[in-house]
């Protein structure tokens, strides 16, 4: 869950440092990655305050495109899954897919 470009932890989100008192290696959370994740979370929160005034139609269109193109790129899923979501009107599954593919963009 770290930054893949982080030179300190190589994207792991932690790194090992020697503890000479106990003669072991300690796992330390990478504060650079933590700060970047916190910054991204802060940007998401601020952007959500801006987008709250957008039309529901425009937001649903953007989410729909994220889902369709995300599933199309994923070799483990097919577009038939979207057809099933539409037929069953399964809003929860659509939102879960939007969350998954939105984070992978």
C-alpha angles and dihedrals in degrees: 000000000000136000108283089215095054111125093196100058103009091236097305095112091233140051137200125250127179119254103203094185093063096024094235139110114254125210110231123192112243105244092195091060091042091053091049092049090049090050091051090049090050091050090050091052093048093045091051088057089054095045094049087086095053119106117267089231093058093045092049090050092053092048091047091054091049090053097044096046092041093054091043090057093045112089091200094061135051134207088250087077089065091050089054091050090051094048094047093038088226100175094173094058091047091053092047090052091047089053093048097045093038090060092048095053 
